[in-house]
C-alpha cells in the first residue's frame, strides 16, 4: 500500500511541476507578445519617420538644384559682362 501511495505522490509532484512549467511558459509568452507589440509600434514609428525624412531629403535636393541653376545663371551673366 505504501508503494502505491509513494507512486501516487510522485505522480502528483510531477503534475505540479508540469503546472508550474506551464505557468512559467505562459508568462514568458505573454511577455514576448508584449515585446512584439512594442517592437511593431517602434517599427511603424521608424517607417513614418523614414518617410518624412525621405520627403525632406527630396525637397532639399530640389532646392539644391534650383540654387545651382540660379548660381550658374548668375555666373553666365557675369561672364557676358566680363567679355
mmCIF file of the N, C-alpha and C atoms, coordinates in Angstrom:
data_MODEL
# 
_entry.id   MODEL 
# 
loop_
_atom_site.group_PDB 
_atom_site.id 
_atom_site.type_symbol 
_atom_site.label_atom_id 
_atom_site.label_alt_id 
_atom_site.label_comp_id 
_atom_site.label_asym_id 
_atom_site.label_entity_id 
_atom_site.label_seq_id 
_atom_site.pdbx_PDB_ins_code 
_atom_site.Cartn_x 
_atom_site.Cartn_y 
_atom_site.Cartn_z 
_atom_site.occupancy 
_atom_site.B_iso_or_equiv 
_atom_site.pdbx_formal_charge 
_atom_site.auth_seq_id 
_atom_site.auth_comp_id 
_atom_site.auth_asym_id 
_atom_site.auth_atom_id 
_atom_site.pdbx_PDB_model_num 
ATOM 1   N N  . UNK A 1 1  ? 0.816  -1.194 0.000   1.00 0.00 ? 1  UNK A N  1 
ATOM 2   C CA . UNK A 1 1  ? 0.000  0.000  0.000   1.00 0.00 ? 1  UNK A CA 1 
ATOM 3   C C  . UNK A 1 1  ? 0.860  1.260  0.000   1.00 0.00 ? 1  UNK A C  1 
ATOM 4   N N  . UNK A 1 2  ? 1.944  1.206  0.771   1.00 0.00 ? 2  UNK A N  1 
ATOM 5   C CA . UNK A 1 2  ? 2.839  2.350  0.834   1.00 0.00 ? 2  UNK A CA 1 
ATOM 6   C C  . UNK A 1 2  ? 3.477  2.601  -0.518  1.00 0.00 ? 2  UNK A C  1 
ATOM 7   N N  . UNK A 1 3  ? 3.809  1.546  -1.242  1.00 0.00 ? 3  UNK A N  1 
ATOM 8   C CA . UNK A 1 3  ? 4.421  1.675  -2.566  1.00 0.00 ? 3  UNK A CA 1 
ATOM 9   C C  . UNK A 1 3  ? 3.470  2.397  -3.520  1.00 0.00 ? 3  UNK A C  1 
ATOM 10  N N  . UNK A 1 4  ? 2.204  2.058  -3.486  1.00 0.00 ? 4  UNK A N  1 
ATOM 11  C CA . UNK A 1 4  ? 1.216  2.705  -4.349  1.00 0.00 ? 4  UNK A CA 1 
ATOM 12  C C  . UNK A 1 4  ? 1.049  4.161  -3.959  1.00 0.00 ? 4  UNK A C  1 
ATOM 13  N N  . UNK A 1 5  ? 1.064  4.437  -2.677  1.00 0.00 ? 5  UNK A N  1 
ATOM 14  C CA . UNK A 1 5  ? 0.954  5.821  -2.203  1.00 0.00 ? 5  UNK A CA 1 
ATOM 15  C C  . UNK A 1 5  ? 2.177  6.635  -2.617  1.00 0.00 ? 5  UNK A C  1 
ATOM 16  N N  . UNK A 1 6  ? 3.353  6.026  -2.557  1.00 0.00 ? 6  UNK A N  1 
ATOM 17  C CA . UNK A 1 6  ? 4.578  6.705  -2.990  1.00 0.00 ? 6  UNK A CA 1 
ATOM 18  C C  . UNK A 1 6  ? 4.524  7.024  -4.483  1.00 0.00 ? 6  UNK A C  1 
ATOM 19  N N  . UNK A 1 7  ? 4.036  6.077  -5.259  1.00 0.00 ? 7  UNK A N  1 
ATOM 20  C CA . UNK A 1 7  ? 3.926  6.294  -6.708  1.00 0.00 ? 7  UNK A CA 1 
ATOM 21  C C  . UNK A 1 7  ? 2.920  7.409  -7.006  1.00 0.00 ? 7  UNK A C  1 
ATOM 22  N N  . UNK A 1 8  ? 1.810  7.397  -6.247  1.00 0.00 ? 8  UNK A N  1 
ATOM 23  C CA . UNK A 1 8  ? 0.807  8.450  -6.442  1.00 0.00 ? 8  UNK A CA 1 
ATOM 24  C C  . UNK A 1 8  ? 1.383  9.813  -6.054  1.00 0.00 ? 8  UNK A C  1 
ATOM 25  N N  . UNK A 1 9  ? 2.124  9.869  -4.977  1.00 0.00 ? 9  UNK A N  1 
ATOM 26  C CA . UNK A 1 9  ? 2.748  11.118 -4.534  1.00 0.00 ? 9  UNK A CA 1 
ATOM 27  C C  . UNK A 1 9  ? 3.752  11.603 -5.582  1.00 0.00 ? 9  UNK A C  1 
ATOM 28  N N  . UNK A 1 10 ? 4.513  10.687 -6.131  1.00 0.00 ? 10 UNK A N  1 
ATOM 29  C CA . UNK A 1 10 ? 5.491  11.035 -7.190  1.00 0.00 ? 10 UNK A CA 1 
ATOM 30  C C  . UNK A 1 10 ? 4.757  11.581 -8.424  1.00 0.00 ? 10 UNK A C  1 
ATOM 31  N N  . UNK A 1 11 ? 3.669  10.934 -8.801  1.00 0.00 ? 11 UNK A N  1 
ATOM 32  C CA . UNK A 1 11 ? 2.880  11.406 -9.937  1.00 0.00 ? 11 UNK A CA 1 
ATOM 33  C C  . UNK A 1 11 ? 2.293  12.782 -9.646  1.00 0.00 ? 11 UNK A C  1 
ATOM 34  N N  . UNK A 1 12 ? 1.788  12.954 -8.439  1.00 0.00 ? 12 UNK A N  1 
ATOM 35  C CA . UNK A 1 12 ? 1.233  14.246 -8.036  1.00 0.00 ? 12 UNK A CA 1 
ATOM 36  C C  . UNK A 1 12 ? 2.292  15.349 -8.131  1.00 0.00 ? 12 UNK A C  1 
ATOM 37  N N  . UNK A 1 13 ? 3.483  15.068 -7.669  1.00 0.00 ? 13 UNK A N  1 
ATOM 38  C CA . UNK A 1 13 ? 4.583  16.041 -7.748  1.00 0.00 ? 13 UNK A CA 1 
ATOM 39  C C  . UNK A 1 13 ? 4.929  16.387 -9.198  1.00 0.00 ? 13 UNK A C  1 
ATOM 40  N N  . UNK A 1 14 ? 4.921  15.377 -10.060 1.00 0.00 ? 14 UNK A N  1 
ATOM 41  C CA . UNK A 1 14 ? 5.202  15.625 -11.484 1.00 0.00 ? 14 UNK A CA 1 
ATOM 42  C C  . UNK A 1 14 ? 4.128  16.515 -12.100 1.00 0.00 ? 14 UNK A C  1 
ATOM 43  N N  . UNK A 1 15 ? 2.868  16.267 -11.737 1.00 0.00 ? 15 UNK A N  1 
ATOM 44  C CA . UNK A 1 15 ? 1.769  17.083 -12.252 1.00 0.00 ? 15 UNK A CA 1 
ATOM 45  C C  . UNK A 1 15 ? 1.945  18.528 -11.804 1.00 0.00 ? 15 UNK A C  1 
ATOM 46  N N  . UNK A 1 16 ? 2.298  18.742 -10.548 1.00 0.00 ? 16 UNK A N  1 
ATOM 47  C CA . UNK A 1 16 ? 2.508  20.109 -10.048 1.00 0.00 ? 16 UNK A CA 1 
ATOM 48  C C  . UNK A 1 16 ? 3.685  20.787 -10.757 1.00 0.00 ? 16 UNK A C  1 
ATOM 49  N N  . UNK A 1 17 ? 4.737  20.029 -11.058 1.00 0.00 ? 17 UNK A N  1 
ATOM 50  C CA . UNK A 1 17 ? 5.873  20.609 -11.799 1.00 0.00 ? 17 UNK A CA 1 
ATOM 51  C C  . UNK A 1 17 ? 5.456  21.011 -13.209 1.00 0.00 ? 17 UNK A C  1 
ATOM 52  N N  . UNK A 1 18 ? 4.633  20.153 -13.837 1.00 0.00 ? 18 UNK A N  1 
ATOM 53  C CA . UNK A 1 18 ? 4.131  20.479 -15.178 1.00 0.00 ? 18 UNK A CA 1 
ATOM 54  C C  . UNK A 1 18 ? 3.282  21.750 -15.125 1.00 0.00 ? 18 UNK A C  1 
ATOM 55  N N  . UNK A 1 19 ? 2.444  21.851 -14.093 1.00 0.00 ? 19 UNK A N  1 
ATOM 56  C CA . UNK A 1 19 ? 1.602  23.050 -13.945 1.00 0.00 ? 19 UNK A CA 1 
ATOM 57  C C  . UNK A 1 19 ? 2.474  24.286 -13.780 1.00 0.00 ? 19 UNK A C  1 
ATOM 58  N N  . UNK A 1 20 ? 3.508  24.210 -12.968 1.00 0.00 ? 20 UNK A N  1 
ATOM 59  C CA . UNK A 1 20 ? 4.409  25.350 -12.758 1.00 0.00 ? 20 UNK A CA 1 
ATOM 60  C C  . UNK A 1 20 ? 5.159  25.707 -14.044 1.00 0.00 ? 20 UNK A C  1 
ATOM 61  N N  . UNK A 1 21 ? 5.591  24.695 -14.773 1.00 0.00 ? 21 UNK A N  1 
ATOM 62  C CA . UNK A 1 21 ? 6.261  24.945 -16.057 1.00 0.00 ? 21 UNK A CA 1 
ATOM 63  C C  . UNK A 1 21 ? 5.302  25.609 -17.040 1.00 0.00 ? 21 UNK A C  1 
ATOM 64  N N  . UNK A 1 22 ? 4.073  25.133 -17.059 1.00 0.00 ? 22 UNK A N  1 
ATOM 65  C CA . UNK A 1 22 ? 3.071  25.714 -17.943 1.00 0.00 ? 22 UNK A CA 1 
ATOM 66  C C  . UNK A 1 22 ? 2.846  27.186 -17.605 1.00 0.00 ? 22 UNK A C  1 
ATOM 67  N N  . UNK A 1 23 ? 2.738  27.491 -16.311 1.00 0.00 ? 23 UNK A N  1 
ATOM 68  C CA . UNK A 1 23 ? 2.559  28.877 -15.893 1.00 0.00 ? 23 UNK A CA 1 
ATOM 69  C C  . UNK A 1 23 ? 3.742  29.742 -16.307 1.00 0.00 ? 23 UNK A C  1 
ATOM 70  N N  . UNK A 1 24 ? 4.938  29.212 -16.128 1.00 0.00 ? 24 UNK A N  1 
ATOM 71  C CA . UNK A 1 24 ? 6.143  29.965 -16.491 1.00 0.00 ? 24 UNK A CA 1 
ATOM 72  C C  . UNK A 1 24 ? 6.186  30.228 -17.996 1.00 0.00 ? 24 UNK A C  1 
ATOM 73  N N  . UNK A 1 25 ? 5.855  29.212 -18.784 1.00 0.00 ? 25 UNK A N  1 
ATOM 74  C CA . UNK A 1 25 ? 5.838  29.366 -20.243 1.00 0.00 ? 25 UNK A CA 1 
ATOM 75  C C  . UNK A 1 25 ? 4.765  30.367 -20.661 1.00 0.00 ? 25 UNK A C  1 
ATOM 76  N N  . UNK A 1 26 ? 3.621  30.310 -20.008 1.00 0.00 ? 26 UNK A N  1 
ATOM 77  C CA . UNK A 1 26 ? 2.527  31.237 -20.318 1.00 0.00 ? 26 UNK A CA 1 
ATOM 78  C C  . UNK A 1 26 ? 2.947  32.674 -20.024 1.00 0.00 ? 26 UNK A C  1 
ATOM 79  N N  . UNK A 1 27 ? 3.595  32.905 -18.881 1.00 0.00 ? 27 UNK A N  1 
ATOM 80  C CA . UNK A 1 27 ? 4.068  34.249 -18.543 1.00 0.00 ? 27 UNK A CA 1 
ATOM 81  C C  . UNK A 1 27 ? 5.118  34.728 -19.543 1.00 0.00 ? 27 UNK A C  1 
ATOM 82  N N  . UNK A 1 28 ? 6.010  33.834 -19.921 1.00 0.00 ? 28 UNK A N  1 
ATOM 83  C CA . UNK A 1 28 ? 7.041  34.186 -20.895 1.00 0.00 ? 28 UNK A CA 1 
ATOM 84  C C  . UNK A 1 28 ? 6.403  34.516 -22.242 1.00 0.00 ? 28 UNK A C  1 
ATOM 85  N N  . UNK A 1 29 ? 5.411  33.749 -22.646 1.00 0.00 ? 29 UNK A N  1 
ATOM 86  C CA . UNK A 1 29 ? 4.710  34.007 -23.912 1.00 0.00 ? 29 UNK A CA 1 
ATOM 87  C C  . UNK A 1 29 ? 4.044  35.378 -23.874 1.00 0.00 ? 29 UNK A C  1 
ATOM 88  N N  . UNK A 1 30 ? 3.377  35.688 -22.767 1.00 0.00 ? 30 UNK A N  1 
ATOM 89  C CA . UNK A 1 30 ? 2.718  36.994 -22.644 1.00 0.00 ? 30 UNK A CA 1 
ATOM 90  C C  . UNK A 1 30 ? 3.735  38.128 -22.709 1.00 0.00 ? 30 UNK A C  1 
ATOM 91  N N  . UNK A 1 31 ? 4.868  37.928 -22.067 1.00 0.00 ? 31 UNK A N  1 
ATOM 92  C CA . UNK A 1 31 ? 5.924  38.941 -22.094 1.00 0.00 ? 31 UNK A CA 1 
ATOM 93  C C  . UNK A 1 31 ? 6.462  39.130 -23.512 1.00 0.00 ? 31 UNK A C  1 
ATOM 94  N N  . UNK A 1 32 ? 6.670  38.024 -24.213 1.00 0.00 ? 32 UNK A N  1 
ATOM 95  C CA . UNK A 1 32 ? 7.171  38.098 -25.588 1.00 0.00 ? 32 UNK A CA 1 
ATOM 96  C C  . UNK A 1 32 ? 6.151  38.757 -26.517 1.00 0.00 ? 32 UNK A C  1 
ATOM 97  N N  . UNK A 1 33 ? 4.875  38.468 -26.314 1.00 0.00 ? 33 UNK A N  1 
ATOM 98  C CA . UNK A 1 33 ? 3.838  39.105 -27.128 1.00 0.00 ? 33 UNK A CA 1 
ATOM 99  C C  . UNK A 1 33 ? 3.822  40.615 -26.887 1.00 0.00 ? 33 UNK A C  1 
ATOM 100 N N  . UNK A 1 34 ? 3.995  41.008 -25.642 1.00 0.00 ? 34 UNK A N  1 
ATOM 101 C CA . UNK A 1 34 ? 4.052  42.432 -25.299 1.00 0.00 ? 34 UNK A CA 1 
ATOM 102 C C  . UNK A 1 34 ? 5.268  43.090 -25.972 1.00 0.00 ? 34 UNK A C  1 
ATOM 103 N N  . UNK A 1 35 ? 6.408  42.412 -25.901 1.00 0.00 ? 35 UNK A N  1 
ATOM 104 C CA . UNK A 1 35 ? 7.623  42.927 -26.551 1.00 0.00 ? 35 UNK A CA 1 
ATOM 105 C C  . UNK A 1 35 ? 7.429  43.037 -28.057 1.00 0.00 ? 35 UNK A C  1 
ATOM 106 N N  . UNK A 1 36 ? 6.749  42.060 -28.637 1.00 0.00 ? 36 UNK A N  1 
ATOM 107 C CA . UNK A 1 36 ? 6.497  42.076 -30.075 1.00 0.00 ? 36 UNK A CA 1 
ATOM 108 C C  . UNK A 1 36 ? 5.631  43.268 -30.469 1.00 0.00 ? 36 UNK A C  1 
ATOM 109 N N  . UNK A 1 37 ? 4.577  43.523 -29.695 1.00 0.00 ? 37 UNK A N  1 
ATOM 110 C CA . UNK A 1 37 ? 3.719  44.675 -29.982 1.00 0.00 ? 37 UNK A CA 1 
ATOM 111 C C  . UNK A 1 37 ? 4.508  45.981 -29.888 1.00 0.00 ? 37 UNK A C  1 
ATOM 112 N N  . UNK A 1 38 ? 5.367  46.077 -28.885 1.00 0.00 ? 38 UNK A N  1 
ATOM 113 C CA . UNK A 1 38 ? 6.200  47.267 -28.716 1.00 0.00 ? 38 UNK A CA 1 
ATOM 114 C C  . UNK A 1 38 ? 7.141  47.425 -29.910 1.00 0.00 ? 38 UNK A C  1 
ATOM 115 N N  . UNK A 1 39 ? 7.758  46.325 -30.341 1.00 0.00 ? 39 UNK A N  1 
ATOM 116 C CA . UNK A 1 39 ? 8.676  46.370 -31.477 1.00 0.00 ? 39 UNK A CA 1 
ATOM 117 C C  . UNK A 1 39 ? 7.937  46.754 -32.763 1.00 0.00 ? 39 UNK A C  1 
ATOM 118 N N  . UNK A 1 40 ? 6.729  46.238 -32.945 1.00 0.00 ? 40 UNK A N  1 
ATOM 119 C CA . UNK A 1 40 ? 5.940  46.601 -34.124 1.00 0.00 ? 40 UNK A CA 1 
ATOM 120 C C  . UNK A 1 40 ? 5.609  48.083 -34.114 1.00 0.00 ? 40 UNK A C  1 
ATOM 121 N N  . UNK A 1 41 ? 5.267  48.602 -32.953 1.00 0.00 ? 41 UNK A N  1 
ATOM 122 C CA . UNK A 1 41 ? 4.963  50.025 -32.829 1.00 0.00 ? 41 UNK A CA 1 
ATOM 123 C C  . UNK A 1 41 ? 6.198  50.868 -33.143 1.00 0.00 ? 41 UNK A C  1 
ATOM 124 N N  . UNK A 1 42 ? 7.335  50.456 -32.614 1.00 0.00 ? 42 UNK A N  1 
ATOM 125 C CA . UNK A 1 42 ? 8.577  51.182 -32.882 1.00 0.00 ? 42 UNK A CA 1 
ATOM 126 C C  . UNK A 1 42 ? 8.934  51.129 -34.366 1.00 0.00 ? 42 UNK A C  1 
ATOM 127 N N  . UNK A 1 43 ? 8.713  49.988 -34.991 1.00 0.00 ? 43 UNK A N  1 
ATOM 128 C CA . UNK A 1 43 ? 8.988  49.856 -36.415 1.00 0.00 ? 43 UNK A CA 1 
ATOM 129 C C  . UNK A 1 43 ? 8.089  50.776 -37.221 1.00 0.00 ? 43 UNK A C  1 
ATOM 130 N N  . UNK A 1 44 ? 6.815  50.833 -36.859 1.00 0.00 ? 44 UNK A N  1 
ATOM 131 C CA . UNK A 1 44 ? 5.875  51.712 -37.550 1.00 0.00 ? 44 UNK A CA 1 
ATOM 132 C C  . UNK A 1 44 ? 6.302  53.178 -37.409 1.00 0.00 ? 44 UNK A C  1 
ATOM 133 N N  . UNK A 1 45 ? 6.717  53.556 -36.206 1.00 0.00 ? 45 UNK A N  1 
ATOM 134 C CA . UNK A 1 45 ? 7.187  54.928 -35.986 1.00 0.00 ? 45 UNK A CA 1 
ATOM 135 C C  . UNK A 1 45 ? 8.439  55.212 -36.810 1.00 0.00 ? 45 UNK A C  1 
ATOM 136 N N  . UNK A 1 46 ? 9.345  54.239 -36.862 1.00 0.00 ? 46 UNK A N  1 
ATOM 137 C CA . UNK A 1 46 ? 10.572 54.412 -37.639 1.00 0.00 ? 46 UNK A CA 1 
ATOM 138 C C  . UNK A 1 46 ? 10.260 54.537 -39.125 1.00 0.00 ? 46 UNK A C  1 
ATOM 139 N N  . UNK A 1 47 ? 9.304  53.760 -39.606 1.00 0.00 ? 47 UNK A N  1 
ATOM 140 C CA . UNK A 1 47 ? 8.922  53.845 -41.014 1.00 0.00 ? 47 UNK A CA 1 
ATOM 141 C C  . UNK A 1 47 ? 8.298  55.198 -41.327 1.00 0.00 ? 47 UNK A C  1 
ATOM 142 N N  . UNK A 1 48 ? 7.469  55.692 -40.421 1.00 0.00 ? 48 UNK A N  1 
ATOM 143 C CA . UNK A 1 48 ? 6.862  57.012 -40.602 1.00 0.00 ? 48 UNK A CA 1 
ATOM 144 C C  . UNK A 1 48 ? 7.941  58.087 -40.633 1.00 0.00 ? 48 UNK A C  1 
ATOM 145 N N  . UNK A 1 49 ? 8.883  58.007 -39.698 1.00 0.00 ? 49 UNK A N  1 
ATOM 146 C CA . UNK A 1 49 ? 9.985  58.975 -39.656 1.00 0.00 ? 49 UNK A CA 1 
ATOM 147 C C  . UNK A 1 49 ? 10.841 58.869 -40.910 1.00 0.00 ? 49 UNK A C  1 
ATOM 148 N N  . UNK A 1 50 ? 11.074 57.657 -41.367 1.00 0.00 ? 50 UNK A N  1 
ATOM 149 C CA . UNK A 1 50 ? 11.846 57.454 -42.586 1.00 0.00 ? 50 UNK A CA 1 
ATOM 150 C C  . UNK A 1 50 ? 11.151 58.101 -43.784 1.00 0.00 ? 50 UNK A C  1 
ATOM 151 N N  . UNK A 1 51 ? 9.844  57.910 -43.889 1.00 0.00 ? 51 UNK A N  1 
ATOM 152 C CA . UNK A 1 51 ? 9.085  58.519 -44.982 1.00 0.00 ? 51 UNK A CA 1 
ATOM 153 C C  . UNK A 1 51 ? 9.182  60.038 -44.931 1.00 0.00 ? 51 UNK A C  1 
ATOM 154 N N  . UNK A 1 52 ? 9.074  60.582 -43.718 1.00 0.00 ? 52 UNK A N  1 
ATOM 155 C CA . UNK A 1 52 ? 9.169  62.038 -43.552 1.00 0.00 ? 52 UNK A CA 1 
ATOM 156 C C  . UNK A 1 52 ? 10.553 62.538 -43.956 1.00 0.00 ? 52 UNK A C  1 
ATOM 157 N N  . UNK A 1 53 ? 11.586 61.822 -43.526 1.00 0.00 ? 53 UNK A N  1 
ATOM 158 C CA . UNK A 1 53 ? 12.951 62.230 -43.865 1.00 0.00 ? 53 UNK A CA 1 
ATOM 159 C C  . UNK A 1 53 ? 13.238 62.081 -45.359 1.00 0.00 ? 53 UNK A C  1 
ATOM 160 N N  . UNK A 1 54 ? 12.672 61.055 -45.992 1.00 0.00 ? 54 UNK A N  1 
ATOM 161 C CA . UNK A 1 54 ? 12.840 60.876 -47.438 1.00 0.00 ? 54 UNK A CA 1 
ATOM 162 C C  . UNK A 1 54 ? 12.217 62.054 -48.186 1.00 0.00 ? 54 UNK A C  1 
ATOM 163 N N  . UNK A 1 55 ? 11.029 62.468 -47.752 1.00 0.00 ? 55 UNK A N  1 
ATOM 164 C CA . UNK A 1 55 ? 10.366 63.610 -48.394 1.00 0.00 ? 55 UNK A CA 1 
ATOM 165 C C  . UNK A 1 55 ? 11.174 64.881 -48.176 1.00 0.00 ? 55 UNK A C  1 
ATOM 166 N N  . UNK A 1 56 ? 11.701 65.044 -46.977 1.00 0.00 ? 56 UNK A N  1 
ATOM 167 C CA . UNK A 1 56 ? 12.520 66.222 -46.671 1.00 0.00 ? 56 UNK A CA 1 
ATOM 168 C C  . UNK A 1 56 ? 13.794 66.227 -47.508 1.00 0.00 ? 56 UNK A C  1 
ATOM 169 N N  . UNK A 1 57 ? 14.411 65.074 -47.651 1.00 0.00 ? 57 UNK A N  1 
ATOM 170 C CA . UNK A 1 57 ? 15.615 64.958 -48.468 1.00 0.00 ? 57 UNK A CA 1 
ATOM 171 C C  . UNK A 1 57 ? 15.320 65.313 -49.923 1.00 0.00 ? 57 UNK A C  1 
ATOM 172 N N  . UNK A 1 58 ? 14.198 64.819 -50.424 1.00 0.00 ? 58 UNK A N  1 
ATOM 173 C CA . UNK A 1 58 ? 13.809 65.116 -51.803 1.00 0.00 ? 58 UNK A CA 1 
ATOM 174 C C  . UNK A 1 58 ? 13.620 66.626 -51.982 1.00 0.00 ? 58 UNK A C  1 
ATOM 175 N N  . UNK A 1 59 ? 12.993 67.265 -51.002 1.00 0.00 ? 59 UNK A N  1 
ATOM 176 C CA . UNK A 1 59 ? 12.784 68.717 -51.064 1.00 0.00 ? 59 UNK A CA 1 
ATOM 177 C C  . UNK A 1 59 ? 14.121 69.455 -51.054 1.00 0.00 ? 59 UNK A C  1 
ATOM 178 N N  . UNK A 1 60 ? 15.042 68.998 -50.221 1.00 0.00 ? 60 UNK A N  1 
ATOM 179 C CA . UNK A 1 60 ? 16.371 69.630 -50.174 1.00 0.00 ? 60 UNK A CA 1 
ATOM 180 C C  . UNK A 1 60 ? 17.118 69.455 -51.498 1.00 0.00 ? 60 UNK A C  1 
ATOM 181 N N  . UNK A 1 61 ? 16.953 68.308 -52.119 1.00 0.00 ? 61 UNK A N  1 
ATOM 182 C CA . UNK A 1 61 ? 17.602 68.081 -53.418 1.00 0.00 ? 61 UNK A CA 1 
ATOM 183 C C  . UNK A 1 61 ? 17.033 69.034 -54.474 1.00 0.00 ? 61 UNK A C  1 
ATOM 184 N N  . UNK A 1 62 ? 15.726 69.217 -54.443 1.00 0.00 ? 62 UNK A N  1 
ATOM 185 C CA . UNK A 1 62 ? 15.110 70.154 -55.393 1.00 0.00 ? 62 UNK A CA 1 
ATOM 186 C C  . UNK A 1 62 ? 15.634 71.572 -55.165 1.00 0.00 ? 62 UNK A C  1 
ATOM 187 N N  . UNK A 1 63 ? 15.706 71.973 -53.890 1.00 0.00 ? 63 UNK A N  1 
ATOM 188 C CA . UNK A 1 63 ? 16.215 73.307 -53.560 1.00 0.00 ? 63 UNK A CA 1 
ATOM 189 C C  . UNK A 1 63 ? 17.664 73.454 -54.002 1.00 0.00 ? 63 UNK A C  1 
ATOM 190 N N  . UNK A 1 64 ? 18.458 72.425 -53.786 1.00 0.00 ? 64 UNK A N  1 
ATOM 191 C CA . UNK A 1 64 ? 19.862 72.453 -54.186 1.00 0.00 ? 64 UNK A CA 1 
ATOM 192 C C  . UNK A 1 64 ? 19.979 72.632 -55.698 1.00 0.00 ? 64 UNK A C  1 
ATOM 193 N N  . UNK A 1 65 ? 19.171 71.882 -56.455 1.00 0.00 ? 65 UNK A N  1 
ATOM 194 C CA . UNK A 1 65 ? 19.205 72.001 -57.910 1.00 0.00 ? 65 UNK A CA 1 
ATOM 195 C C  . UNK A 1 65 ? 18.787 73.402 -58.357 1.00 0.00 ? 65 UNK A C  1 
ATOM 196 N N  . UNK A 1 66 ? 17.778 73.947 -57.700 1.00 0.00 ? 66 UNK A N  1 
ATOM 197 C CA . UNK A 1 66 ? 17.318 75.296 -58.025 1.00 0.00 ? 66 UNK A CA 1 
ATOM 198 C C  . UNK A 1 66 ? 18.408 76.327 -57.747 1.00 0.00 ? 66 UNK A C  1 
ATOM 199 N N  . UNK A 1 67 ? 19.054 76.222 -56.600 1.00 0.00 ? 67 UNK A N  1 
ATOM 200 C CA . UNK A 1 67 ? 20.138 77.150 -56.255 1.00 0.00 ? 67 UNK A CA 1 
ATOM 201 C C  . UNK A 1 67 ? 21.289 77.008 -57.246 1.00 0.00 ? 67 UNK A C  1 
ATOM 202 N N  . UNK A 1 68 ? 21.634 75.757 -57.585 1.00 0.00 ? 68 UNK A N  1 
ATOM 203 C CA . UNK A 1 68 ? 22.715 75.526 -58.548 1.00 0.00 ? 68 UNK A CA 1 
ATOM 204 C C  . UNK A 1 68 ? 22.392 76.171 -59.891 1.00 0.00 ? 68 UNK A C  1 
ATOM 205 N N  . UNK A 1 69 ? 21.167 75.994 -60.355 1.00 0.00 ? 69 UNK A N  1 
ATOM 206 C CA . UNK A 1 69 ? 20.770 76.586 -61.637 1.00 0.00 ? 69 UNK A CA 1 
ATOM 207 C C  . UNK A 1 69 ? 20.841 78.111 -61.586 1.00 0.00 ? 69 UNK A C  1 
ATOM 208 N N  . UNK A 1 70 ? 20.409 78.665 -60.468 1.00 0.00 ? 70 UNK A N  1 
ATOM 209 C CA . UNK A 1 70 ? 20.439 80.128 -60.339 1.00 0.00 ? 70 UNK A CA 1 
ATOM 210 C C  . UNK A 1 70 ? 21.879 80.650 -60.279 1.00 0.00 ? 70 UNK A C  1 
ATOM 211 N N  . UNK A 1 71 ? 22.749 79.935 -59.562 1.00 0.00 ? 71 UNK A N  1 
ATOM 212 C CA . UNK A 1 71 ? 24.161 80.345 -59.492 1.00 0.00 ? 71 UNK A CA 1 
ATOM 213 C C  . UNK A 1 71 ? 24.804 80.239 -60.870 1.00 0.00 ? 71 UNK A C  1 
ATOM 214 N N  . UNK A 1 72 ? 24.507 79.174 -61.597 1.00 0.00 ? 72 UNK A N  1 
ATOM 215 C CA . UNK A 1 72 ? 25.048 79.033 -62.954 1.00 0.00 ? 72 UNK A CA 1 
ATOM 216 C C  . UNK A 1 72 ? 24.570 80.173 -63.851 1.00 0.00 ? 72 UNK A C  1 
ATOM 217 N N  . UNK A 1 73 ? 23.324 80.534 -63.706 1.00 0.00 ? 73 UNK A N  1 
ATOM 218 C CA . UNK A 1 73 ? 22.795 81.646 -64.494 1.00 0.00 ? 73 UNK A CA 1 
ATOM 219 C C  . UNK A 1 73 ? 23.506 82.954 -64.144 1.00 0.00 ? 73 UNK A C  1 
ATOM 220 N N  . UNK A 1 74 ? 23.730 83.194 -62.871 1.00 0.00 ? 74 UNK A N  1 
ATOM 221 C CA . UNK A 1 74 ? 24.450 84.402 -62.439 1.00 0.00 ? 74 UNK A CA 1 
ATOM 222 C C  . UNK A 1 74 ? 25.863 84.384 -63.004 1.00 0.00 ? 74 UNK A C  1 
ATOM 223 N N  . UNK A 1 75 ? 26.523 83.227 -62.921 1.00 0.00 ? 75 UNK A N  1 
ATOM 224 C CA . UNK A 1 75 ? 27.896 83.133 -63.438 1.00 0.00 ? 75 UNK A CA 1 
ATOM 225 C C  . UNK A 1 75 ? 27.936 83.372 -64.944 1.00 0.00 ? 75 UNK A C  1 
ATOM 226 N N  . UNK A 1 76 ? 26.968 82.857 -65.669 1.00 0.00 ? 76 UNK A N  1 
ATOM 227 C CA . UNK A 1 76 ? 26.914 83.080 -67.118 1.00 0.00 ? 76 UNK A CA 1 
ATOM 228 C C  . UNK A 1 76 ? 26.723 84.566 -67.416 1.00 0.00 ? 76 UNK A C  1 
ATOM 229 N N  . UNK A 1 77 ? 25.856 85.227 -66.657 1.00 0.00 ? 77 UNK A N  1 
ATOM 230 C CA . UNK A 1 77 ? 25.644 86.664 -66.853 1.00 0.00 ? 77 UNK A CA 1 
ATOM 231 C C  . UNK A 1 77 ? 26.912 87.452 -66.527 1.00 0.00 ? 77 UNK A C  1 
ATOM 232 N N  . UNK A 1 78 ? 27.626 87.012 -65.506 1.00 0.00 ? 78 UNK A N  1 
ATOM 233 C CA . UNK A 1 78 ? 28.882 87.682 -65.151 1.00 0.00 ? 78 UNK A CA 1 
ATOM 234 C C  . UNK A 1 78 ? 29.925 87.502 -66.261 1.00 0.00 ? 78 UNK A C  1 
ATOM 235 N N  . UNK A 1 79 ? 29.955 86.317 -66.851 1.00 0.00 ? 79 UNK A N  1 
ATOM 236 C CA . UNK A 1 79 ? 30.896 86.080 -67.949 1.00 0.00 ? 79 UNK A CA 1 
ATOM 237 C C  . UNK A 1 79 ? 30.573 86.982 -69.143 1.00 0.00 ? 79 UNK A C  1 
ATOM 238 N N  . UNK A 1 80 ? 29.289 87.164 -69.421 1.00 0.00 ? 80 UNK A N  1 
ATOM 239 C CA . UNK A 1 80 ? 28.910 88.023 -70.527 1.00 0.00 ? 80 UNK A CA 1 
ATOM 240 C C  . UNK A 1 80 ? 29.320 89.455 -70.270 1.00 0.00 ? 80 UNK A C  1 
ATOM 241 N N  . UNK A 1 81 ? 29.184 89.895 -69.038 1.00 0.00 ? 81 UNK A N  1 
ATOM 242 C CA . UNK A 1 81 ? 29.558 91.262 -68.682 1.00 0.00 ? 81 UNK A CA 1 
ATOM 243 C C  . UNK A 1 81 ? 31.079 91.424 -68.755 1.00 0.00 ? 81 UNK A C  1 
ATOM 244 N N  . UNK A 1 82 ? 31.805 90.413 -68.365 1.00 0.00 ? 82 UNK A N  1 
ATOM 245 C CA . UNK A 1 82 ? 33.266 90.483 -68.344 1.00 0.00 ? 82 UNK A CA 1 
ATOM 246 C C  . UNK A 1 82 ? 33.845 90.487 -69.755 1.00 0.00 ? 82 UNK A C  1 
ATOM 247 N N  . UNK A 1 83 ? 33.142 89.979 -70.724 1.00 0.00 ? 83 UNK A N  1 
ATOM 248 C CA . UNK A 1 83 ? 33.653 89.949 -72.100 1.00 0.00 ? 83 UNK A CA 1 
ATOM 249 C C  . UNK A 1 83 ? 33.506 91.292 -72.694 1.00 0.00 ? 83 UNK A C  1 
# 
